[in-house]
Amino acid sequence: MDELSNELLRDSLNEEVRISLGKIHSTFMGGEYLPGYRRQEVEIARIALASTTSDVISLRARPPGSRIKYRLGRSLGM
């Protein structure tokens, strides 16, 4: 159980764990299909929808110089 707990805390799951959790229930897939982080990008807000597949919207920001760029990432459906 300790190994599984550590694996679930990562920013992204490996393919084997992702498939295994998806077989248990689709709500475990919420956020698993978000785009990867860009260099120096951080998540500043996350909206988790109460849908069958636990769809997720992620607001991210990064500093490309003296400004801040924002980006929305979506993980909708499987």
Secondary structure, 3 states (H helix, E strand, C coil): CHHHHHHHCCCCCCHHHHHHHHHHCHHHHCCCCCCCCCCCCEEEEEEECCCCCCCEEEEEEECCCCCCEEEEEEECCC
